[in-house]
Amino acid sequence: MNFFAHQEAARAKSRRVIALFVLSVIVIVVAIDLVVLLVLGFASADAARRPIDDETIAGVLVTSSIVVLAIISLGSFYKTFSLRAGGGAVARALGGTLVPEDPRDFHLKRLRNVVEEMSIASGVPVPEIYVLDAEAGINAFAAGFAPTDAAVAVTRGALDRLSRDELQGVIAHEFSHILNGDMRLNLRLMGLIFGLLVLGLCGRKVLEHTRHRGSRRNEGGALLLIALAVMILGYLGVFLGRLMKAYISRQREFLADASAVQFTRLSHGLAGALMKIGAFEAGSKLTQEDGEEVAHMLFGDGVGYGRMTATHPPLIERIRRIDPRFDPEQLTRLKLAERSFEGVDEDSDPPAAGALLAGFTPSAESSAPQLPQARVAAPSPQQLVAEVANPGIAHVEYAAAIRQSLPPILATAARMRERAIDAVLALLLALEVDPAPALAEIAHRLGSVRARGSEELLVAARQLHPAQRLPLVQLALPALKRRPANEARLLVDTIDVLVHRDGRLLVFEYVLARLLRQQLGEAMQPGAAKPGGAKLPAVRRHALDLLATLARHGHEHPDVARRAYAAGAAALFPGEAVAYAPPADWIGALDNALPALDALLPAGKESLVLALATTIGHDGRVGIDEAELLRLTCTLLHCPLPPILG
């Protein structure tokens, strides 16, 4: 299933979840009303005076329905609102500790390297990285409303017990959830089910209070019965919520496993991580915090549900789908080998499952490939569309080469909360022939300290290969998102001023400025970006403006640009004669086009990306600048495109 089909499937699942939740609430409200009606019937039959009239009964039923709906709605709203801080809030609630920008701990540094490589390879921002230090089990999760506010958390047991390949398999599994829109659905499930839990808790509190009063006075029988019904039905709702989580989660775990194997081409890495969960004593259980709410988000079963409500497929079935040769007897042998970890150096890669079964041998470091040439053969448009949010091992190897090749002074600055702004500003300054006016503008708007900091990085920034610019921004985004909101807004405004200052605006500068505005804006308001419902005919002019702008700036000769545009337009609107008319004010045209195109349905975005790829690669060759321009544009459309490799 490609990215766009998976997006549509996720939207359909989200609609089904909401429908099931609404149905569950209706059933609970009707059941409680029936109990109330039964209690009123007994009260009317026992009344010494006149019986209770129908109008009173109707009023009581309406009141009870409103109260039940209010409790569920307020509980769900409270939980959803508390999650609006993004994935980091979920990780911190479970005791997660943010991984430092430049960790000295071997395992933390290895984790950061793996996550950054996965981000560069997949074309999404580097998420916040957390470690659950108190958890000895092997587990992980990704949380957030969108890639812009995502967080990845890994248990200390995973860091201490998994080899680099196995850790890479687990992180690739979590990135699959980030790329395919599973995280928003996970958080929505948390919010909805919490409302049902609150109803059960309210019933229990009222029941306890009523029983206490009843022990002193012979009263409260009716209220006791209603409270008991509310508690039972509330917890029944929680059970139904667990069934919903199981229904949604199990198949997604198989898909994420398959995506992780495709991502890394290292099936032994993911299979080894799952085998260690099955063999080692701590397994994947969370012990320090209640894992109930996040059970459906975890890499492995962190709670220990029964078969009916299990949020994960059986472990052996998951391993066999990855490695058909797997023999369950290996888990017994692997369990005996767990003691091998006692002699492993804390500053080295832990042994892999396969190595433990064969007799421990250290894993070898893989050599990183060279950076790409300036121009390479263009992949087919269909191939590029298939690669959206679907990177492979070549992309991971490429990402490792990019990460390792970044100048250390720039890479370190990009990860630091205090220096990330300097790194991004230096990236833009490096595009200037004379940076002095831009430095003066930075000093005026952000202060002289910031101007000096960005100037210190200017020499290194000018040495960057064009393919290193976007990865550097990806590395800087987590630190930028931790800056105060007013400072982030001032930075974005300053960047806008810098790129428009001299009237010589490159398309790369424009798209990069918009990218930072979008990423930081969504990070400041998690959950604000929602899937759109527009269709291509409604945004026809915007789509053609974007195609014309990319054709004009991606091809030097006007005739070549015209033919490239015609090829892209024919792919987007087949059978229509569309004249090549690049907008005179391409900046204003893109300002209007990009938000409108981001609101397309997944099928419309798939057609648009196909047309963009057709235009960029029309001459059969694609340069680094063109490739990064296409990737930036796709990121703005929330269609993360891996690096384009020849």
C-alpha positions in Angstrom: 0.0 0.0 0.0 1.5 3.4 -1.0 1.5 6.5 1.2 -1.6 8.0 -0.4 -3.6 4.8 -0.1 -2.5 4.4 3.5 -3.6 8.0 4.2 -7.0 7.4 2.8 -7.2 4.1 4.8 -6.3 6.0 8.0 -9.0 8.6 7.3 -11.5 5.8 6.8 -10.4 4.1 10.1 -10.7 7.4 11.9 -14.3 7.7 10.7 -15.0 4.1 11.8 -13.5 4.8 15.2 -15.7 7.8 15.7 -18.8 6.0 14.5 -18.1 3.1 16.9 -17.5 5.5 19.8 -20.8 7.3 19.1 -22.6 4.0 18.9 -21.1 2.9 22.2 -22.1 6.2 23.9 -25.6 5.8 22.5 -25.9 2.3 23.9 -24.6 3.4 27.3 -26.9 6.3 27.5 -29.9 4.2 26.5 -29.0 1.5 29.0 -28.6 4.0 31.9 -31.9 5.6 30.9 -33.5 2.1 31.1 -32.1 1.6 34.6 -33.4 5.1 35.7 -36.8 4.2 34.2 -36.8 1.0 36.1 -36.0 2.8 39.4 -38.7 5.3 38.7 -41.2 2.5 38.0 -40.5 0.9 41.4 -40.7 4.3 43.1 -44.0 5.0 41.4 -45.4 1.6 42.4 -44.3 2.1 46.1 -45.5 5.7 46.3 -48.1 6.2 49.1 -49.5 9.2 47.3 -50.2 9.8 43.6 -47.8 8.0 41.1 -45.1 9.8 39.2 -46.5 11.5 36.1 -45.1 11.0 32.6 -43.8 14.5 32.3 -41.7 14.1 35.4 -40.3 10.8 34.1 -39.4 12.4 30.7 -37.6 15.2 32.5 -35.6 12.8 34.6 -34.6 10.8 31.6 -33.6 13.9 29.6 -31.5 15.1 32.6 -29.8 11.7 33.1 -29.0 11.6 29.4 -27.5 15.1 29.4 -25.5 14.3 32.6 -24.0 11.1 31.1 -23.2 12.8 27.8 -21.6 15.7 29.6 -19.4 13.5 31.7 -18.2 11.5 28.7 -17.7 14.7 26.5 -15.9 16.6 29.2 -13.6 13.7 30.0 -12.7 13.2 26.4 -12.3 17.0 25.8 -10.0 17.2 28.9 -7.8 14.4 27.8 -7.6 15.6 24.2 -6.8 19.1 25.3 -4.1 17.8 27.6 -2.5 16.0 24.6 -2.4 19.2 22.4 1.2 19.8 23.6 2.2 17.1 21.1 4.0 13.8 21.4 6.5 15.1 23.9 3.7 15.5 26.5 2.9 11.8 26.2 6.5 10.8 26.6 7.0 13.0 29.6 3.8 11.7 31.2 5.4 8.2 31.1 8.6 9.4 32.7 10.5 10.1 29.5 13.7 12.1 29.6 14.7 14.2 26.6 17.9 13.0 25.0 20.6 15.8 25.0 21.7 17.5 21.8 25.2 16.1 22.1 25.0 13.1 24.4 28.2 11.6 25.9 26.4 8.3 26.7 27.2 5.8 24.0 23.7 4.4 23.8 22.0 7.8 23.7 24.4 9.0 21.0 23.7 5.8 19.0 19.9 6.4 19.4 20.2 10.0 18.2 22.2 9.0 15.2 19.7 6.3 14.2 16.7 8.7 14.6 18.4 11.5 12.6 19.3 9.1 9.8 15.8 7.9 9.6 14.5 11.4 9.5 16.9 12.4 6.7 16.1 9.3 4.8 12.3 9.7 5.0 12.2 13.5 4.6 10.4 14.3 7.9 11.6 16.6 10.7 13.7 15.0 13.4 11.2 14.2 16.2 11.9 14.9 19.9 13.8 11.9 21.3 13.0 10.5 24.8 14.3 7.7 26.9 12.2 5.9 29.5 15.1 5.3 31.8 13.2 3.4 34.5 11.9 0.8 32.1 13.9 -2.4 31.7 11.6 -4.0 29.1 12.2 -3.6 25.3 9.7 -1.1 24.0 9.2 2.1 22.1 6.5 4.4 20.7 5.9 7.4 18.5 3.3 10.0 19.5 2.0 13.3 18.1 -0.7 14.8 15.9 1.7 15.2 12.9 5.4 14.8 12.0 5.9 18.4 13.1 5.1 17.7 16.8 6.1 14.0 16.9 8.2 12.4 19.6 9.9 9.0 19.7 10.4 7.4 23.0 12.6 4.3 23.7 13.0 2.3 26.9 16.3 2.0 28.6 15.9 -1.8 28.1 15.8 -1.3 24.3 19.0 0.7 24.4 20.9 -1.7 26.6 19.6 -4.9 25.0 19.3 -4.1 21.2 22.1 -4.0 18.7 22.3 -1.1 16.3 20.5 -3.0 13.5 17.8 -4.1 15.9 17.4 -0.6 17.3 17.2 0.7 13.7 14.4 -1.8 13.0 12.4 -0.6 16.0 12.9 3.0 15.1 11.9 2.3 11.4 8.8 0.6 12.8 7.9 3.8 14.7 8.7 6.0 11.7 6.2 4.0 9.8 3.5 5.2 12.2 4.8 8.8 11.9 4.8 8.7 8.1 1.4 7.0 7.6 -0.7 9.1 9.9 -1.3 6.5 12.6 -0.3 8.9 15.5 -3.3 11.3 15.2 -5.6 8.3 15.3 -3.8 6.9 18.4 -4.2 10.2 20.3 -7.8 10.5 19.3 -8.4 7.0 20.7 -6.8 8.0 24.0 -9.1 11.0 24.3 -12.3 9.2 23.4 -11.7 6.2 25.7 -10.7 8.4 28.6 -14.2 9.9 28.5 -15.8 6.4 29.0 -13.3 5.8 31.9 -14.3 9.0 33.6 -18.0 7.8 33.5 -17.1 4.6 35.2 -15.0 6.4 37.8 -17.9 8.8 38.5 -20.2 5.9 39.0 -17.8 4.2 41.4 -17.4 7.4 43.5 -21.1 7.9 43.8 -21.6 4.2 44.6 -19.0 4.4 47.4 -20.5 7.6 48.8 -24.0 6.2 48.7 -23.0 3.0 50.4 -21.4 5.0 53.2 -24.5 7.1 53.7 -26.7 3.9 53.5 -24.7 2.4 56.4 -25.9 5.3 58.6 -29.4 5.8 57.2 -31.7 3.5 55.4 -31.9 5.5 52.3 -30.3 5.9 48.9 -31.4 2.5 47.4 -32.4 4.1 44.1 -29.3 6.1 43.8 -27.2 3.1 44.7 -28.8 1.1 41.8 -28.2 4.0 39.4 -24.6 4.5 40.5 -23.9 0.8 40.2 -25.3 0.8 36.6 -23.3 3.9 35.7 -20.1 2.3 37.0 -20.7 -1.1 35.3 -21.7 0.6 32.0 -18.8 3.0 32.2 -16.3 0.2 32.6 -18.1 -1.7 29.9 -17.5 1.3 27.7 -13.8 1.1 28.6 -13.8 -2.6 27.6 -15.4 -1.7 24.3 -12.8 1.0 23.9 -10.1 -1.6 24.3 -11.8 -3.7 21.6 -11.6 -0.7 19.4 -7.9 -0.2 20.1 -7.3 -3.9 19.4 -9.3 -3.7 16.1 -7.4 -0.6 14.9 -3.9 -1.6 16.2 -3.3 -5.2 15.3 -3.3 -4.8 11.5 -1.3 -1.5 11.7 1.4 -3.4 13.6 1.8 -5.9 10.7 2.0 -3.0 8.2 4.5 -1.1 10.3 6.7 -4.3 10.6 6.5 -4.7 6.8 7.4 -1.0 6.3 10.3 -1.2 8.7 11.8 -4.2 6.8 11.4 -2.3 3.5 12.9 0.8 5.2 16.0 -1.0 6.4 16.2 -4.1 4.3 17.4 -5.7 7.5 14.8 -8.2 8.5 17.1 -9.8 11.0 17.2 -6.4 12.9 13.5 -6.2 13.5 13.1 -9.9 14.0 16.0 -9.9 16.5 14.3 -7.2 18.5 11.0 -9.1 18.6 12.9 -12.3 19.5 14.6 -10.6 22.5 11.2 -9.4 23.7 10.0 -13.0 23.6 13.1 -14.5 25.2 14.3 -12.0 27.8 12.9 -11.8 31.3 11.7 -8.2 31.2 10.0 -8.7 27.8 8.2 -5.5 26.6 6.2 -4.7 29.8 6.1 -1.2 31.2 6.4 -1.3 35.0 7.0 2.2 36.3 3.9 3.9 34.7 0.5 2.7 33.7 0.7 1.7 30.1 -3.0 1.3 29.6 -3.6 4.5 27.8 -0.6 4.1 25.4 -0.9 0.3 24.9 -2.0 0.7 21.3 1.0 3.0 20.5 3.8 0.7 21.8 6.2 -1.4 19.7 5.4 -4.4 21.9 2.7 -5.4 24.3 3.4 -3.2 27.4 0.4 -4.2 29.4 -0.3 -7.9 29.0 -3.9 -8.0 27.6 -5.8 -11.2 26.9 -6.3 -12.5 23.3 -9.6 -10.6 22.8 -8.3 -7.1 23.7 -4.7 -7.6 22.7 -3.4 -4.5 20.9 -0.6 -6.4 19.2 -0.6 -9.6 17.1 1.0 -12.7 18.7 4.7 -12.2 18.9 5.6 -15.5 17.1 3.3 -14.6 14.2 5.0 -11.2 13.9 8.4 -12.8 13.8 7.4 -15.5 11.3 6.0 -12.9 8.9 9.4 -11.2 8.9 11.5 -14.4 9.0 9.6 -17.5 7.7 12.5 -19.7 8.9 12.0 -18.7 12.5 11.8 -21.7 15.0 10.2 -20.9 18.4 12.8 -23.1 19.9 15.3 -20.3 19.3 13.5 -18.2 22.0 14.5 -20.9 24.6 18.1 -20.8 23.4 18.1 -17.0 23.4 16.8 -16.9 26.9 19.8 -18.8 28.1 22.1 -16.4 26.3 20.7 -13.3 28.0 23.4 -13.6 30.7 25.9 -12.7 27.9 25.0 -9.1 28.5 26.6 -9.1 31.9 30.0 -9.0 30.3 29.3 -6.5 27.4 31.0 -3.2 27.5 28.5 -0.3 28.1 30.3 1.7 25.4 29.9 -0.8 22.7 27.1 -2.2 20.5 25.1 -4.9 22.3 25.2 -8.3 20.6 22.4 -9.1 18.1 20.0 -11.9 18.6 21.6 -13.9 15.8 25.0 -13.3 17.3 23.9 -14.6 20.7 22.4 -17.7 19.1 25.6 -18.4 17.2 28.0 -17.4 19.9 28.6 -13.7 20.6 30.7 -11.7 18.0 30.8 -7.9 17.8 28.9 -6.4 14.9 30.9 -4.7 12.2 30.6 -1.1 11.2 29.2 -0.5 7.7 31.0 1.9 5.4 29.0 5.0 4.3 28.6 5.7 0.6 29.9 8.9 -1.1 27.7 11.9 -1.6 25.8 12.1 -4.9 27.1 13.9 -8.0 25.6 17.2 -9.1 23.2 15.7 -11.6 21.9 12.1 -11.8 19.5 10.2 -14.0 15.9 11.1 -13.0 13.9 8.2 -11.6 10.5 7.7 -13.2 7.7 9.8 -11.8 5.8 6.6 -10.8 8.9 5.5 -8.8 9.1 8.8 -7.0 5.4 8.6 -6.1 5.9 5.1 -4.8 8.8 6.4 -2.6 6.7 9.1 -0.8 6.9 8.2 2.9 8.3 4.8 1.8 12.1 5.0 1.9 14.4 2.0 1.5 17.8 0.9 2.6 19.6 3.0 -0.1 17.9 6.1 1.5 19.1 5.0 5.0 22.6 4.5 3.8 22.5 7.9 2.0 21.2 9.5 5.2 24.0 8.0 7.2 26.5 9.5 4.7 24.9 12.9 4.9 24.8 12.9 8.7 28.4 11.8 9.0 29.6 14.3 6.4 28.0 17.4 8.0 30.7 19.8 9.3 30.8 19.0 13.1 30.6 22.7 14.1 27.3 23.0 12.1 25.8 19.7 13.1 26.5 20.4 16.8 25.1 23.9 16.6 22.0 22.7 14.8 21.2 20.3 17.7 21.7 22.8 20.5 18.8 24.8 21.8 20.9 27.9 22.0 22.6 27.6 18.6 20.0 26.1 16.3 18.9 29.6 15.2 22.5 30.5 14.3 22.8 27.4 12.2 19.6 28.1 10.2 20.6 31.8 9.7 24.1 30.8 8.6 22.5 28.5 6.0 20.7 31.5 4.5 23.7 33.8 4.8 25.8 31.3 2.8 23.5 32.0 -0.2 24.4 35.7 -0.1 27.2 37.2 -2.2 27.7 39.9 0.4 26.4 38.8 3.9 27.1 42.2 5.6 23.6 43.7 5.0 21.9 40.5 6.1 24.0 40.4 9.3 23.1 44.0 10.0 19.4 43.0 9.7 19.9 40.0 12.0 21.6 42.3 14.6 18.8 44.8 14.4 16.0 42.2 14.7 17.5 39.5 16.9 20.5 41.1 18.6 24.2 41.4 18.0 24.9 38.1 19.8 22.8 36.2 17.3 24.5 38.0 14.4 27.9 37.0 15.7 26.8 33.5 16.3 25.5 33.0 12.8 28.6 34.7 11.3 30.8 32.2 13.2 29.2 29.4 11.3 29.2 31.2 7.9 32.5 29.6 6.6 31.3 26.1 7.4 27.8 26.8 5.9 29.4 28.0 2.6 31.2 24.7 2.3 28.0 22.7 2.4 27.0 20.4 -0.5 23.5 21.4 -1.8 22.2 18.1 -0.6 23.3 18.9 3.0 21.1 22.0 3.4 17.8 20.3 4.0 19.2 17.7 6.4 20.8 20.4 8.4 17.4 22.1 8.8 15.9 18.8 9.8 18.5 18.4 12.6 17.8 22.0 13.8 14.0 21.7 14.0 13.7 19.9 17.3 15.9 22.6 19.0 14.0 25.4 17.3 10.7 24.0 18.5 11.9 24.2 22.1 12.4 28.0 21.8 9.7 30.3 23.2 6.8 30.8 20.8 7.4 34.6 20.4 11.1 33.9 19.6 10.1 31.3 17.0 7.7 33.8 15.4 10.4 36.5 15.4 12.8 34.1 13.7 10.4 33.2 11.0 9.6 36.9 10.4 13.3 37.7 10.2 13.9 34.9 7.7 11.1 36.3 5.5 12.8 39.7 5.6 16.2 38.2 4.8 15.0 36.3 1.8 13.0 39.2 0.4 15.5 41.9 1.3 17.5 42.3 -1.9 14.7 41.5 -4.4 16.8 38.5 -5.7 14.7 35.7 -4.3 15.6 32.1 -5.2 12.9 29.6 -5.2 14.9 27.5 -2.7 15.0 30.5 -0.3 11.3 31.0 -0.6 10.3 27.4 -0.1 12.8 27.0 2.8 11.3 30.1 4.5 7.8 28.7 4.1 8.9 25.3 5.3 10.2 26.8 8.6 7.1 28.9 9.0 4.9 25.8 8.5 7.0 23.5 10.7 7.3 25.9 13.6 3.7 27.0 13.3 2.4 23.5 13.5 4.7 22.7 16.4 3.3 25.6 18.3 -0.2 24.5 17.6 -0.2 20.7 17.6 -3.3 19.2 16.1 -4.2 22.4 14.2 -3.3 21.0 10.8 -6.1 18.7 9.7 -6.6 16.6 6.6 -8.3 18.5 3.8 -11.1 17.5 1.5 -10.5 19.4 -1.7 -10.5 17.9 -5.2 -8.2 18.7 -8.1 -10.7 20.6 -10.3 -11.3 23.0 -7.4 -7.6 24.0 -7.2 -6.8 23.7 -10.9 -5.3 27.2 -11.2 -3.1 26.8 -8.1 -1.8 23.4 -9.3 -0.9 24.9 -12.7 0.8 27.9 -11.1 3.0 25.6 -9.0 3.8 23.4 -12.1 4.7 26.5 -14.1 6.9 28.0 -11.4 8.8 24.7 -10.9 9.2 24.4 -14.7 10.5 27.9 -15.1 13.0 27.8 -12.2 14.0 24.1 -12.8 15.0 24.5 -16.4 17.2 27.3 -17.8 16.0 27.3 -21.4 12.4 28.6 -21.9 11.6 26.0 -24.5 12.7 23.2 -22.2 10.7 24.7 -19.4 7.6 24.9 -21.7 7.9 21.2 -22.6 8.5 20.2 -19.0 5.4 22.1 -18.0 3.3 20.5 -20.7 4.4 17.0 -19.7 3.4 17.7 -16.0 0.1 19.4 -17.0 -0.8 16.4 -19.2 -0.1 14.0 -16.3 -2.3 16.2 -14.0 -5.1 17.0 -16.4 -5.0 14.5 -19.2 -6.7 15.4 -22.5 -6.8 19.2 -21.7 -4.8 21.8 -23.6 -3.1 23.9 -21.0 -1.0 26.9 -22.1 2.3 27.6 -20.4 1.9 30.9 -18.5 4.3 31.3 -15.6 2.8 33.7 -13.1 4.4 37.2 -13.2 4.3 37.3 -9.4 5.3 33.8 -8.7 5.8 34.5 -5.0 2.2 35.7 -4.6 1.0 32.8 -6.7 2.8 30.2 -4.5 1.6 32.0 -1.4 -2.0 31.3 -2.5 -1.3 27.9 -4.2 0.6 25.9 -1.5 -2.1 26.2 1.3 -4.9 25.4 -1.2 -3.0 22.4 -2.6 -2.2 21.1 0.9 -6.0 20.8 1.5 -6.3 18.2 -1.4 -7.6 14.7 -0.7 -4.8 12.0 -0.7 -5.7 10.9 -4.3 -5.4 14.5 -5.5 -2.0 14.9 -3.8 -0.8 11.7 -5.4 -1.7 13.0 -8.9 -0.1 16.4 -8.1 3.2 14.8 -6.9 3.2 12.6 -10.0 2.9 15.8 -12.2 5.6 17.6 -10.2 8.0 14.7 -10.6 7.2 14.6 -14.3 8.0 18.3 -14.7 11.2 18.1 -12.7 12.6 15.0 -14.5 11.3 15.8 -18.0 14.8 16.1 -19.5 15.8 12.8 -18.0 18.3 14.3 -15.6 17.7 15.9 -12.2 20.1 18.2 -10.3 20.5 18.4 -6.6 18.9 21.9 -6.5 15.9 20.5 -8.4 15.7 17.4 -6.3 15.8 19.4 -3.0 13.2 21.9 -4.4 10.8 19.0 -5.2 11.4 17.5 -1.7 10.8 20.9 0.1 7.6 21.4 -1.9 6.4 17.9 -1.1 7.1 18.5 2.6 4.9 21.6 2.5 2.2 19.4 1.0 2.7 16.9 3.9 3.9 14.3 1.5 7.4 13.5 2.8 9.7 12.5 -0.1 13.0 10.6 0.6 16.2 11.9 -1.0 16.2 11.4 -4.8 18.9 8.9 -5.7 20.3 8.2 -9.1 
